[in-house]
Amino acid sequence: MSSIPTTIELSSTIDRMESVYRRQDEARALFDVYEKLCQRFEQDLADERDLLLSKAAALMMIKYSVEQTGSHPSRG
């Protein structure tokens, strides 16, 4: 049975993934959209956990896209 990640763990994962994908040319266009989405998430979501989970989901989309191009850097 897996445990539910804490907000600290979620923040750490988000920070790590942002760092990886911010540097990827293949992720650049999606990362620009991700940053706009984050602004929207921050406006619309009052709960910190909801905000973090939304950011993580958007980053997973970027991760998937980069993996499909065959240039996946390292596990995010």
All heavy atoms as a GROMACS GRO file, in nm:
protein
  608
    1MET      N    1   0.085  -0.118   0.000
    1MET     CA    2   0.000   0.000   0.000
    1MET      C    3   0.090   0.124   0.000
    1MET      O    4   0.181   0.135   0.080
    1MET     CB    5  -0.090  -0.004   0.123
    1MET     CG    6  -0.176   0.118   0.139
    1MET     SD    7  -0.274   0.111   0.289
    1MET     CE    8  -0.434   0.111   0.216
    2SER      N    9   0.062   0.215  -0.091
    2SER     CA   10   0.144   0.336  -0.098
    2SER      C   11   0.091   0.441  -0.001
    2SER      O   12  -0.027   0.443   0.033
    2SER     CB   13   0.144   0.392  -0.240
    2SER     OG   14   0.014   0.428  -0.278
    3SER      N   15   0.182   0.524   0.043
    3SER     CA   16   0.142   0.630   0.136
    3SER      C   17   0.107   0.757   0.058
    3SER      O   18   0.150   0.776  -0.054
    3SER     CB   19   0.254   0.657   0.236
    3SER     OG   20   0.366   0.707   0.167
    4ILE      N   21   0.029   0.839   0.121
    4ILE     CA   22  -0.008   0.967   0.060
    4ILE      C   23   0.105   1.065   0.085
    4ILE      O   24   0.145   1.086   0.199
    4ILE     CB   25  -0.140   1.019   0.122
    4ILE    CG1   26  -0.253   0.921   0.090
    4ILE    CG2   27  -0.172   1.158   0.070
    4ILE    CD1   28  -0.384   0.953   0.158
    5PRO      N   29   0.160   1.125  -0.022
    5PRO     CA   30   0.272   1.217  -0.004
    5PRO      C   31   0.230   1.343   0.072
    5PRO      O   32   0.118   1.392   0.056
    5PRO     CB   33   0.317   1.251  -0.146
    5PRO     CG   34   0.204   1.215  -0.234
    5PRO     CD   35   0.123   1.111  -0.163
    6THR      N   36   0.321   1.392   0.153
    6THR     CA   37   0.297   1.516   0.227
    6THR      C   38   0.312   1.635   0.132
    6THR      O   39   0.366   1.620   0.021
    6THR     CB   40   0.398   1.532   0.341
    6THR    OG1   41   0.529   1.548   0.285
    6THR    CG2   42   0.396   1.412   0.436
    7THR      N   43   0.268   1.751   0.175
    7THR     CA   44   0.285   1.870   0.092
    7THR      C   45   0.434   1.902   0.075
    7THR      O   46   0.474   1.953  -0.030
    7THR     CB   47   0.210   1.991   0.150
    7THR    OG1   48   0.252   2.013   0.284
    7THR    CG2   49   0.059   1.971   0.145
    8ILE      N   50   0.514   1.869   0.174
    8ILE     CA   51   0.659   1.890   0.162
    8ILE      C   52   0.716   1.800   0.053
    8ILE      O   53   0.797   1.845  -0.030
    8ILE     CB   54   0.729   1.866   0.297
    8ILE    CG1   55   0.688   1.974   0.397
    8ILE    CG2   56   0.881   1.862   0.281
    8ILE    CD1   57   0.729   1.947   0.540
    9GLU      N   58   0.675   1.675   0.051
    9GLU     CA   59   0.721   1.582  -0.052
    9GLU      C   60   0.673   1.625  -0.190
    9GLU      O   61   0.749   1.619  -0.289
    9GLU     CB   62   0.674   1.440  -0.022
    9GLU     CG   63   0.742   1.380   0.100
    9GLU     CD   64   0.675   1.251   0.147
    9GLU    OE1   65   0.551   1.238   0.138
    9GLU    OE2   66   0.750   1.164   0.195
   10LEU      N   67   0.548   1.670  -0.200
   10LEU     CA   68   0.496   1.718  -0.328
   10LEU      C   69   0.575   1.839  -0.376
   10LEU      O   70   0.613   1.846  -0.493
   10LEU     CB   71   0.348   1.753  -0.316
   10LEU     CG   72   0.251   1.636  -0.303
   10LEU    CD1   73   0.112   1.687  -0.266
   10LEU    CD2   74   0.248   1.556  -0.431
   11SER      N   75   0.600   1.934  -0.286
   11SER     CA   76   0.677   2.054  -0.324
   11SER      C   77   0.816   2.017  -0.371
   11SER      O   78   0.866   2.073  -0.470
   11SER     CB   79   0.687   2.150  -0.205
   11SER     OG   80   0.563   2.204  -0.175
   12SER      N   81   0.879   1.923  -0.304
   12SER     CA   82   1.013   1.880  -0.342
   12SER      C   83   1.013   1.816  -0.481
   12SER      O   84   1.100   1.845  -0.564
   12SER     CB   85   1.065   1.780  -0.238
   12SER     OG   86   1.189   1.729  -0.277
   13THR      N   87   0.915   1.732  -0.507
   13THR     CA   88   0.904   1.668  -0.638
   13THR      C   89   0.880   1.772  -0.746
   13THR      O   90   0.942   1.768  -0.853
   13THR     CB   91   0.791   1.564  -0.637
   13THR    OG1   92   0.823   1.463  -0.542
   13THR    CG2   93   0.771   1.502  -0.774
   14ILE      N   94   0.792   1.866  -0.721
   14ILE     CA   95   0.763   1.973  -0.817
   14ILE      C   96   0.888   2.054  -0.845
   14ILE      O   97   0.921   2.082  -0.961
   14ILE     CB   98   0.646   2.060  -0.768
   14ILE    CG1   99   0.516   1.981  -0.775
   14ILE    CG2  100   0.636   2.190  -0.848
   14ILE    CD1  101   0.401   2.042  -0.699
   15ASP      N  102   0.959   2.093  -0.742
   15ASP     CA  103   1.082   2.170  -0.760
   15ASP      C  104   1.182   2.093  -0.846
   15ASP      O  105   1.245   2.150  -0.936
   15ASP     CB  106   1.146   2.203  -0.625
   15ASP     CG  107   1.068   2.305  -0.545
   15ASP    OD1  108   0.979   2.373  -0.602
   15ASP    OD2  109   1.095   2.316  -0.424
   16ARG      N  110   1.197   1.965  -0.818
   16ARG     CA  111   1.292   1.882  -0.893
   16ARG      C  112   1.250   1.871  -1.040
   16ARG      O  113   1.331   1.888  -1.131
   16ARG     CB  114   1.303   1.745  -0.829
   16ARG     CG  115   1.408   1.656  -0.891
   16ARG     CD  116   1.423   1.521  -0.821
   16ARG     NE  117   1.302   1.440  -0.831
   16ARG     CZ  118   1.216   1.416  -0.733
   16ARG    NH1  119   1.236   1.466  -0.613
   16ARG    NH2  120   1.109   1.341  -0.752
   17MET      N  121   1.123   1.845  -1.062
   17MET     CA  122   1.075   1.831  -1.200
   17MET      C  123   1.083   1.963  -1.276
   17MET      O  124   1.120   1.965  -1.394
   17MET     CB  125   0.933   1.776  -1.201
   17MET     CG  126   0.924   1.631  -1.158
   17MET     SD  127   0.754   1.567  -1.161
   17MET     CE  128   0.733   1.544  -1.338
   18GLU      N  129   1.050   2.073  -1.210
   18GLU     CA  130   1.062   2.204  -1.276
   18GLU      C  131   1.206   2.228  -1.317
   18GLU      O  132   1.232   2.277  -1.428
   18GLU     CB  133   1.014   2.315  -1.184
   18GLU     CG  134   0.865   2.324  -1.170
   18GLU     CD  135   0.820   2.432  -1.074
   18GLU    OE1  136   0.903   2.488  -0.998
   18GLU    OE2  137   0.700   2.464  -1.074
   19SER      N  138   1.298   2.195  -1.231
   19SER     CA  139   1.439   2.215  -1.260
   19SER      C  140   1.483   2.134  -1.382
   19SER      O  141   1.555   2.184  -1.469
   19SER     CB  142   1.523   2.176  -1.138
   19SER     OG  143   1.659   2.186  -1.167
   20VAL      N  144   1.438   2.011  -1.390
   20VAL     CA  145   1.475   1.924  -1.502
   20VAL      C  146   1.414   1.975  -1.633
   20VAL      O  147   1.483   1.991  -1.734
   20VAL     CB  148   1.430   1.778  -1.475
   20VAL    CG1  149   1.441   1.693  -1.601
   20VAL    CG2  150   1.511   1.718  -1.362
   21TYR      N  151   1.284   1.999  -1.632
   21TYR     CA  152   1.215   2.030  -1.757
   21TYR      C  153   1.228   2.175  -1.800
   21TYR      O  154   1.211   2.205  -1.918
   21TYR     CB  155   1.070   1.982  -1.751
   21TYR     CG  156   1.068   1.831  -1.744
   21TYR    CD1  157   1.032   1.765  -1.629
   21TYR    CD2  158   1.112   1.756  -1.852
   21TYR    CE1  159   1.036   1.626  -1.621
   21TYR    CE2  160   1.117   1.618  -1.846
   21TYR     CZ  161   1.079   1.554  -1.731
   21TYR     OH  162   1.084   1.416  -1.725
   22ARG      N  163   1.260   2.263  -1.710
   22ARG     CA  164   1.284   2.403  -1.747
   22ARG      C  165   1.404   2.412  -1.843
   22ARG      O  166   1.409   2.498  -1.930
   22ARG     CB  167   1.311   2.486  -1.622
   22ARG     CG  168   1.331   2.634  -1.650
   22ARG     CD  169   1.347   2.714  -1.523
   22ARG     NE  170   1.214   2.740  -1.469
   22ARG     CZ  171   1.173   2.704  -1.347
   22ARG    NH1  172   1.255   2.643  -1.265
   22ARG    NH2  173   1.052   2.731  -1.306
   23ARG      N  174   1.499   2.320  -1.830
   23ARG     CA  175   1.621   2.322  -1.911
   23ARG      C  176   1.607   2.248  -2.044
   23ARG      O  177   1.698   2.252  -2.126
   23ARG     CB  178   1.736   2.258  -1.833
   23ARG     CG  179   1.771   2.329  -1.706
   23ARG     CD  180   1.894   2.267  -1.640
   23ARG     NE  181   1.887   2.122  -1.630
   23ARG     CZ  182   1.874   2.054  -1.518
   23ARG    NH1  183   1.865   2.118  -1.404
   23ARG    NH2  184   1.870   1.923  -1.519
   24GLN      N  185   1.499   2.177  -2.063
   24GLN     CA  186   1.483   2.093  -2.182
   24GLN      C  187   1.424   2.171  -2.299
   24GLN      O  188   1.314   2.225  -2.289
   24GLN     CB  189   1.393   1.973  -2.151
   24GLN     CG  190   1.452   1.876  -2.054
   24GLN     CD  191   1.577   1.812  -2.111
   24GLN    OE1  192   1.577   1.760  -2.221
   24GLN    NE2  193   1.685   1.820  -2.035
   25ASP      N  194   1.496   2.174  -2.411
   25ASP     CA  195   1.444   2.241  -2.530
   25ASP      C  196   1.311   2.181  -2.573
   25ASP      O  197   1.220   2.254  -2.613
   25ASP     CB  198   1.544   2.232  -2.645
   25ASP     CG  199   1.668   2.318  -2.623
   25ASP    OD1  200   1.660   2.416  -2.546
   25ASP    OD2  201   1.773   2.286  -2.682
   26GLU      N  202   1.300   2.048  -2.563
   26GLU     CA  203   1.179   1.979  -2.606
   26GLU      C  204   1.058   2.014  -2.519
   26GLU      O  205   0.945   1.995  -2.560
   26GLU     CB  206   1.201   1.827  -2.602
   26GLU     CG  207   1.309   1.779  -2.695
   26GLU     CD  208   1.451   1.794  -2.638
   26GLU    OE1  209   1.466   1.834  -2.520
   26GLU    OE2  210   1.546   1.767  -2.712
   27ALA      N  211   1.083   2.064  -2.400
   27ALA     CA  212   0.975   2.096  -2.307
   27ALA      C  213   0.944   2.246  -2.302
   27ALA      O  214   0.847   2.286  -2.238
   27ALA     CB  215   1.011   2.048  -2.167
   28ARG      N  216   1.022   2.325  -2.371
   28ARG     CA  217   1.012   2.471  -2.358
   28ARG      C  218   0.871   2.525  -2.383
   28ARG      O  219   0.817   2.601  -2.304
   28ARG     CB  220   1.112   2.540  -2.448
   28ARG     CG  221   1.125   2.688  -2.418
   28ARG     CD  222   1.244   2.754  -2.485
   28ARG     NE  223   1.365   2.674  -2.486
   28ARG     CZ  224   1.455   2.669  -2.388
   28ARG    NH1  225   1.433   2.734  -2.277
   28ARG    NH2  226   1.564   2.596  -2.400
   29ALA      N  227   0.809   2.487  -2.495
   29ALA     CA  228   0.675   2.539  -2.526
   29ALA      C  229   0.574   2.497  -2.421
   29ALA      O  230   0.492   2.578  -2.376
   29ALA     CB  231   0.631   2.493  -2.665
   30LEU      N  232   0.580   2.370  -2.380
   30LEU     CA  233   0.488   2.323  -2.277
   30LEU      C  234   0.518   2.388  -2.142
   30LEU      O  235   0.426   2.413  -2.063
   30LEU     CB  236   0.493   2.171  -2.264
   30LEU     CG  237   0.429   2.093  -2.378
   30LEU    CD1  238   0.452   1.944  -2.359
   30LEU    CD2  239   0.280   2.123  -2.387
   31PHE      N  240   0.643   2.414  -2.115
   31PHE     CA  241   0.678   2.475  -1.987
   31PHE      C  242   0.623   2.617  -1.979
   31PHE      O  243   0.579   2.661  -1.872
   31PHE     CB  244   0.829   2.472  -1.962
   31PHE     CG  245   0.862   2.475  -1.816
   31PHE    CD1  246   0.868   2.358  -1.743
   31PHE    CD2  247   0.881   2.595  -1.751
   31PHE    CE1  248   0.894   2.360  -1.607
   31PHE    CE2  249   0.908   2.598  -1.616
   31PHE     CZ  250   0.914   2.480  -1.543
   32ASP      N  251   0.623   2.689  -2.091
   32ASP     CA  252   0.562   2.823  -2.093
   32ASP      C  253   0.414   2.815  -2.057
   32ASP      O  254   0.363   2.895  -1.978
   32ASP     CB  255   0.580   2.888  -2.230
   32ASP     CG  256   0.724   2.925  -2.260
   32ASP    OD1  257   0.806   2.932  -2.166
   32ASP    OD2  258   0.754   2.947  -2.380
   33VAL      N  259   0.346   2.717  -2.114
   33VAL     CA  260   0.204   2.696  -2.082
   33VAL      C  261   0.188   2.655  -1.936
   33VAL      O  262   0.098   2.702  -1.866
   33VAL     CB  263   0.141   2.592  -2.177
   33VAL    CG1  264  -0.001   2.557  -2.134
   33VAL    CG2  265   0.144   2.642  -2.320
   34TYR      N  266   0.277   2.569  -1.889
   34TYR     CA  267   0.274   2.524  -1.749
   34TYR      C  268   0.281   2.644  -1.654
   34TYR      O  269   0.204   2.651  -1.557
   34TYR     CB  270   0.391   2.428  -1.723
   34TYR     CG  271   0.419   2.404  -1.577
   34TYR    CD1  272   0.337   2.321  -1.502
   34TYR    CD2  273   0.526   2.466  -1.514
   34TYR    CE1  274   0.361   2.300  -1.367
   34TYR    CE2  275   0.551   2.445  -1.380
   34TYR     CZ  276   0.469   2.362  -1.306
   34TYR     OH  277   0.493   2.343  -1.173
   35GLU      N  278   0.370   2.737  -1.682
   35GLU     CA  279   0.383   2.854  -1.594
   35GLU      C  280   0.256   2.938  -1.593
   35GLU      O  281   0.216   2.988  -1.488
   35GLU     CB  282   0.504   2.937  -1.635
   35GLU     CG  283   0.635   2.864  -1.601
   35GLU     CD  284   0.759   2.939  -1.643
   35GLU    OE1  285   0.756   3.011  -1.745
   35GLU    OE2  286   0.861   2.925  -1.573
   36LYS      N  287   0.189   2.950  -1.707
   36LYS     CA  288   0.061   3.021  -1.711
   36LYS      C  289  -0.047   2.944  -1.634
   36LYS      O  290  -0.128   3.004  -1.563
   36LYS     CB  291   0.018   3.045  -1.856
   36LYS     CG  292   0.107   3.146  -1.926
   36LYS     CD  293   0.071   3.162  -2.070
   36LYS     CE  294   0.170   3.257  -2.135
   36LYS     NZ  295   0.158   3.261  -2.280
   37LEU      N  296  -0.046   2.812  -1.650
   37LEU     CA  297  -0.140   2.730  -1.574
   37LEU      C  298  -0.118   2.745  -1.424
   37LEU      O  299  -0.214   2.751  -1.347
   37LEU     CB  300  -0.126   2.583  -1.612
   37LEU     CG  301  -0.199   2.535  -1.735
   37LEU    CD1  302  -0.160   2.391  -1.767
   37LEU    CD2  303  -0.348   2.547  -1.717
   38CYS      N  304   0.007   2.750  -1.382
   38CYS     CA  305   0.036   2.766  -1.239
   38CYS      C  306  -0.023   2.895  -1.185
   38CYS      O  307  -0.076   2.897  -1.073
   38CYS     CB  308   0.188   2.762  -1.215
   38CYS     SG  309   0.257   2.596  -1.229
   39GLN      N  310  -0.016   3.000  -1.263
   39GLN     CA  311  -0.077   3.127  -1.220
   39GLN      C  312  -0.227   3.109  -1.203
   39GLN      O  313  -0.287   3.156  -1.106
   39GLN     CB  314  -0.050   3.237  -1.322
   39GLN     CG  315   0.095   3.278  -1.329
   39GLN     CD  316   0.123   3.376  -1.442
   39GLN    OE1  317   0.034   3.410  -1.521
   39GLN    NE2  318   0.247   3.418  -1.453
   40ARG      N  319  -0.288   3.038  -1.297
   40ARG     CA  320  -0.432   3.012  -1.289
   40ARG      C  321  -0.466   2.923  -1.170
   40ARG      O  322  -0.562   2.950  -1.097
   40ARG     CB  323  -0.479   2.946  -1.419
   40ARG     CG  324  -0.625   2.919  -1.426
   40ARG     CD  325  -0.705   3.050  -1.429
   40ARG     NE  326  -0.845   3.026  -1.424
   40ARG     CZ  327  -0.926   3.031  -1.530
   40ARG    NH1  328  -0.878   3.061  -1.647
   40ARG    NH2  329  -1.054   3.008  -1.515
   41PHE      N  330  -0.385   2.818  -1.149
   41PHE     CA  331  -0.406   2.732  -1.034
   41PHE      C  332  -0.402   2.812  -0.904
   41PHE      O  333  -0.483   2.793  -0.814
   41PHE     CB  334  -0.301   2.621  -1.026
   41PHE     CG  335  -0.302   2.520  -1.138
   41PHE    CD1  336  -0.186   2.454  -1.175
   41PHE    CD2  337  -0.419   2.490  -1.207
   41PHE    CE1  338  -0.186   2.360  -1.276
   41PHE    CE2  339  -0.420   2.396  -1.311
   41PHE     CZ  340  -0.303   2.331  -1.344
   42GLU      N  341  -0.304   2.903  -0.895
   42GLU     CA  342  -0.289   2.982  -0.773
   42GLU      C  343  -0.407   3.075  -0.752
   42GLU      O  344  -0.444   3.104  -0.637
   42GLU     CB  345  -0.157   3.058  -0.778
   42GLU     CG  346  -0.038   2.963  -0.762
   42GLU     CD  347   0.098   3.027  -0.790
   42GLU    OE1  348   0.105   3.150  -0.806
   42GLU    OE2  349   0.196   2.950  -0.796
   43GLN      N  350  -0.470   3.121  -0.860
   43GLN     CA  351  -0.589   3.206  -0.848
   43GLN      C  352  -0.712   3.125  -0.808
   43GLN      O  353  -0.795   3.171  -0.731
   43GLN     CB  354  -0.618   3.276  -0.980
   43GLN     CG  355  -0.518   3.379  -1.020
   43GLN     CD  356  -0.542   3.430  -1.162
   43GLN    OE1  357  -0.640   3.394  -1.228
   43GLN    NE2  358  -0.451   3.513  -1.210
   44ASP      N  359  -0.722   3.005  -0.863
   44ASP     CA  360  -0.845   2.927  -0.851
   44ASP      C  361  -0.849   2.829  -0.734
   44ASP      O  362  -0.957   2.791  -0.690
   44ASP     CB  363  -0.871   2.848  -0.979
   44ASP     CG  364  -0.902   2.937  -1.098
   44ASP    OD1  365  -0.924   3.058  -1.078
   44ASP    OD2  366  -0.905   2.885  -1.211
   45LEU      N  367  -0.733   2.786  -0.687
   45LEU     CA  368  -0.730   2.681  -0.586
   45LEU      C  369  -0.683   2.735  -0.451
   45LEU      O  370  -0.572   2.784  -0.439
   45LEU     CB  371  -0.637   2.568  -0.632
   45LEU     CG  372  -0.676   2.503  -0.766
   45LEU    CD1  373  -0.566   2.409  -0.813
   45LEU    CD2  374  -0.809   2.432  -0.754
   46ALA      N  375  -0.768   2.724  -0.353
   46ALA     CA  376  -0.736   2.775  -0.220
   46ALA      C  377  -0.656   2.675  -0.138
   46ALA      O  378  -0.573   2.713  -0.055
   46ALA     CB  379  -0.863   2.814  -0.146
   47ASP      N  380  -0.680   2.547  -0.162
   47ASP     CA  381  -0.615   2.442  -0.084
   47ASP      C  382  -0.474   2.415  -0.138
   47ASP      O  383  -0.456   2.389  -0.257
   47ASP     CB  384  -0.698   2.315  -0.088
   47ASP     CG  385  -0.639   2.205  -0.004
   47ASP    OD1  386  -0.653   2.213   0.120
   47ASP    OD2  387  -0.577   2.113  -0.061
   48GLU      N  388  -0.375   2.419  -0.050
   48GLU     CA  389  -0.235   2.399  -0.091
   48GLU      C  390  -0.215   2.263  -0.158
   48GLU      O  391  -0.145   2.252  -0.260
   48GLU     CB  392  -0.141   2.412   0.029
   48GLU     CG  393   0.004   2.390  -0.008
   48GLU     CD  394   0.098   2.392   0.111
   48GLU    OE1  395   0.051   2.380   0.226
   48GLU    OE2  396   0.220   2.403   0.087
   49ARG      N  397  -0.276   2.161  -0.104
   49ARG     CA  398  -0.260   2.027  -0.160
   49ARG      C  399  -0.318   2.020  -0.302
   49ARG      O  400  -0.258   1.961  -0.391
   49ARG     CB  401  -0.325   1.924  -0.069
   49ARG     CG  402  -0.301   1.783  -0.112
   49ARG     CD  403  -0.343   1.685  -0.002
   49ARG     NE  404  -0.294   1.554  -0.035
   49ARG     CZ  405  -0.169   1.513  -0.021
   49ARG    NH1  406  -0.079   1.593   0.029
   49ARG    NH2  407  -0.133   1.393  -0.056
   50ASP      N  408  -0.435   2.080  -0.323
   50ASP     CA  409  -0.495   2.083  -0.456
   50ASP      C  410  -0.403   2.157  -0.554
   50ASP      O  411  -0.386   2.114  -0.668
   50ASP     CB  412  -0.631   2.152  -0.454
   50ASP     CG  413  -0.738   2.069  -0.385
   50ASP    OD1  414  -0.717   1.947  -0.367
   50ASP    OD2  415  -0.842   2.127  -0.349
   51LEU      N  416  -0.346   2.267  -0.509
   51LEU     CA  417  -0.254   2.344  -0.593
   51LEU      C  418  -0.133   2.259  -0.632
   51LEU      O  419  -0.096   2.251  -0.750
   51LEU     CB  420  -0.209   2.470  -0.519
   51LEU     CG  421  -0.101   2.554  -0.585
   51LEU    CD1  422  -0.148   2.609  -0.718
   51LEU    CD2  423  -0.058   2.666  -0.492
   52LEU      N  424  -0.072   2.194  -0.534
   52LEU     CA  425   0.047   2.113  -0.560
   52LEU      C  426   0.015   1.994  -0.651
   52LEU      O  427   0.092   1.962  -0.742
   52LEU     CB  428   0.108   2.066  -0.429
   52LEU     CG  429   0.166   2.175  -0.340
   52LEU    CD1  430   0.204   2.120  -0.204
   52LEU    CD2  431   0.285   2.243  -0.407
   53LEU      N  432  -0.097   1.929  -0.628
   53LEU     CA  433  -0.134   1.815  -0.712
   53LEU      C  434  -0.162   1.859  -0.855
   53LEU      O  435  -0.129   1.788  -0.950
   53LEU     CB  436  -0.255   1.742  -0.653
   53LEU     CG  437  -0.227   1.665  -0.524
   53LEU    CD1  438  -0.358   1.616  -0.462
   53LEU    CD2  439  -0.132   1.549  -0.550
   54SER      N  440  -0.220   1.977  -0.872
   54SER     CA  441  -0.246   2.029  -1.007
   54SER      C  442  -0.115   2.058  -1.079
   54SER      O  443  -0.099   2.024  -1.197
   54SER     CB  444  -0.332   2.154  -1.000
   54SER     OG  445  -0.459   2.123  -0.947
   55LYS      N  446  -0.022   2.120  -1.010
   55LYS     CA  447   0.109   2.147  -1.069
   55LYS      C  448   0.180   2.016  -1.106
   55LYS      O  449   0.237   2.004  -1.214
   55LYS     CB  450   0.196   2.228  -0.973
   55LYS     CG  451   0.154   2.371  -0.959
   55LYS     CD  452   0.248   2.444  -0.864
   55LYS     CE  453   0.213   2.590  -0.852
   55LYS     NZ  454   0.310   2.663  -0.767
   56ALA      N  455   0.174   1.919  -1.016
   56ALA     CA  456   0.239   1.791  -1.041
   56ALA      C  457   0.177   1.722  -1.163
   56ALA      O  458   0.249   1.665  -1.246
   56ALA     CB  459   0.230   1.702  -0.917
   57ALA      N  460   0.047   1.728  -1.176
   57ALA     CA  461  -0.020   1.666  -1.291
   57ALA      C  462   0.023   1.733  -1.421
   57ALA      O  463   0.050   1.665  -1.521
   57ALA     CB  464  -0.171   1.674  -1.273
   58ALA      N  465   0.032   1.865  -1.420
   58ALA     CA  466   0.076   1.936  -1.540
   58ALA      C  467   0.220   1.900  -1.575
   58ALA      O  468   0.255   1.884  -1.693
   58ALA     CB  469   0.058   2.087  -1.521
   59LEU      N  470   0.303   1.887  -1.474
   59LEU     CA  471   0.442   1.847  -1.498
   59LEU      C  472   0.452   1.705  -1.552
   59LEU      O  473   0.539   1.675  -1.634
   59LEU     CB  474   0.525   1.861  -1.370
   59LEU     CG  475   0.563   2.004  -1.334
   59LEU    CD1  476   0.610   2.012  -1.190
   59LEU    CD2  477   0.668   2.057  -1.429
   60MET      N  478   0.364   1.618  -1.509
   60MET     CA  479   0.363   1.482  -1.561
   60MET      C  480   0.328   1.482  -1.710
   60MET      O  481   0.380   1.399  -1.786
   60MET     CB  482   0.266   1.394  -1.482
   60MET     CG  483   0.313   1.364  -1.340
   60MET     SD  484   0.474   1.283  -1.333
   60MET     CE  485   0.435   1.126  -1.408
   61MET      N  486   0.244   1.574  -1.753
   61MET     CA  487   0.213   1.586  -1.894
   61MET      C  488   0.339   1.626  -1.972
   61MET      O  489   0.367   1.571  -2.079
   61MET     CB  490   0.103   1.690  -1.918
   61MET     CG  491   0.062   1.700  -2.063
   61MET     SD  492  -0.038   1.845  -2.100
   61MET     CE  493   0.077   1.975  -2.066
   62ILE      N  494   0.415   1.719  -1.918
   62ILE     CA  495   0.540   1.760  -1.981
   62ILE      C  496   0.636   1.642  -1.986
   62ILE      O  497   0.699   1.615  -2.089
   62ILE     CB  498   0.603   1.880  -1.908
   62ILE    CG1  499   0.513   2.004  -1.924
   62ILE    CG2  500   0.744   1.908  -1.959
   62ILE    CD1  501   0.555   2.122  -1.839
   63LYS      N  502   0.647   1.571  -1.876
   63LYS     CA  503   0.736   1.454  -1.869
   63LYS      C  504   0.697   1.352  -1.976
   63LYS      O  505   0.783   1.301  -2.049
   63LYS     CB  506   0.727   1.391  -1.730
   63LYS     CG  507   0.815   1.269  -1.710
   63LYS     CD  508   0.799   1.219  -1.566
   63LYS     CE  509   0.898   1.111  -1.532
   63LYS     NZ  510   0.857   0.980  -1.574
   64TYR      N  511   0.570   1.323  -1.988
   64TYR     CA  512   0.523   1.228  -2.088
   64TYR      C  513   0.558   1.276  -2.228
   64TYR      O  514   0.606   1.198  -2.312
   64TYR     CB  515   0.372   1.208  -2.073
   64TYR     CG  516   0.314   1.117  -2.178
   64TYR    CD1  517   0.325   0.979  -2.165
   64TYR    CD2  518   0.252   1.168  -2.290
   64TYR    CE1  519   0.273   0.894  -2.261
   64TYR    CE2  520   0.200   1.085  -2.387
   64TYR     CZ  521   0.212   0.948  -2.372
   64TYR     OH  522   0.161   0.864  -2.469
   65SER      N  523   0.535   1.403  -2.255
   65SER     CA  524   0.563   1.458  -2.387
   65SER      C  525   0.711   1.446  -2.422
   65SER      O  526   0.747   1.405  -2.532
   65SER     CB  527   0.520   1.605  -2.392
   65SER     OG  528   0.553   1.661  -2.516
   66VAL      N  529   0.798   1.480  -2.327
   66VAL     CA  530   0.942   1.471  -2.350
   66VAL      C  531   0.983   1.326  -2.372
   66VAL      O  532   1.064   1.296  -2.460
   66VAL     CB  533   1.020   1.536  -2.234
   66VAL    CG1  534   1.168   1.506  -2.244
   66VAL    CG2  535   0.996   1.686  -2.233
   67GLU      N  536   0.926   1.235  -2.295
   67GLU     CA  537   0.957   1.093  -2.312
   67GLU      C  538   0.919   1.045  -2.452
   67GLU      O  539   0.989   0.964  -2.512
   67GLU     CB  540   0.886   1.009  -2.207
   67GLU     CG  541   0.945   1.021  -2.070
   67GLU     CD  542   0.865   0.947  -1.964
   67GLU    OE1  543   0.748   0.909  -1.991
   67GLU    OE2  544   0.917   0.929  -1.853
   68GLN      N  545   0.808   1.095  -2.504
   68GLN     CA  546   0.762   1.054  -2.637
   68GLN      C  547   0.855   1.104  -2.748
   68GLN      O  548   0.860   1.043  -2.855
   68GLN     CB  549   0.619   1.102  -2.661
   68GLN     CG  550   0.518   1.040  -2.568
   68GLN     CD  551   0.526   0.889  -2.564
   68GLN    OE1  552   0.508   0.823  -2.666
   68GLN    NE2  553   0.553   0.834  -2.448
   69THR      N  554   0.927   1.212  -2.723
   69THR     CA  555   1.020   1.263  -2.824
   69THR      C  556   1.151   1.184  -2.822
   69THR      O  557   1.235   1.202  -2.909
   69THR     CB  558   1.053   1.412  -2.803
   69THR    OG1  559   1.124   1.429  -2.681
   69THR    CG2  560   0.928   1.498  -2.806
   70GLY      N  561   1.169   1.100  -2.721
   70GLY     CA  562   1.288   1.018  -2.712
   70GLY      C  563   1.406   1.088  -2.652
   70GLY      O  564   1.518   1.040  -2.656
   71SER      N  565   1.385   1.205  -2.593
   71SER     CA  566   1.496   1.281  -2.537
   71SER      C  567   1.481   1.298  -2.386
   71SER      O  568   1.523   1.397  -2.331
   71SER     CB  569   1.503   1.418  -2.604
   71SER     OG  570   1.380   1.486  -2.587
   72HIS      N  571   1.420   1.203  -2.324
   72HIS     CA  572   1.397   1.208  -2.179
   72HIS      C  573   1.530   1.217  -2.106
   72HIS      O  574   1.615   1.130  -2.120
   72HIS     CB  575   1.319   1.083  -2.136
   72HIS     CG  576   1.280   1.086  -1.994
   72HIS    ND1  577   1.335   1.001  -1.901
   72HIS    CD2  578   1.195   1.163  -1.926
   72HIS    CE1  579   1.281   1.025  -1.783
   72HIS    NE2  580   1.197   1.123  -1.797
   73PRO      N  581   1.554   1.324  -2.027
   73PRO     CA  582   1.684   1.346  -1.962
   73PRO      C  583   1.713   1.245  -1.853
   73PRO      O  584   1.802   1.164  -1.865
   73PRO     CB  585   1.671   1.488  -1.905
   73PRO     CG  586   1.525   1.509  -1.887
   73PRO     CD  587   1.456   1.425  -1.993
   74SER      N  588   1.638   1.252  -1.751
   74SER     CA  589   1.650   1.160  -1.638
   74SER      C  590   1.516   1.159  -1.570
   74SER      O  591   1.434   1.245  -1.592
   74SER     CB  592   1.759   1.209  -1.541
   74SER     OG  593   1.722   1.334  -1.487
   75ARG      N  594   1.496   1.064  -1.487
   75ARG     CA  595   1.364   1.055  -1.423
   75ARG      C  596   1.341   1.176  -1.337
   75ARG      O  597   1.424   1.214  -1.257
   75ARG     CB  598   1.356   0.929  -1.339
   75ARG     CG  599   1.358   0.807  -1.431
   75ARG     CD  600   1.322   0.689  -1.358
   75ARG     NE  601   1.183   0.702  -1.318
   75ARG     CZ  602   1.116   0.605  -1.263
   75ARG    NH1  603   1.171   0.490  -1.242
   75ARG    NH2  604   0.992   0.623  -1.226
   76GLY      N  605   1.224   1.242  -1.356
   76GLY     CA  606   1.189   1.363  -1.283
   76GLY      C  607   1.125   1.339  -1.161
   76GLY      O  608   1.104   1.301  -1.068
   0.00000   0.00000   0.00000
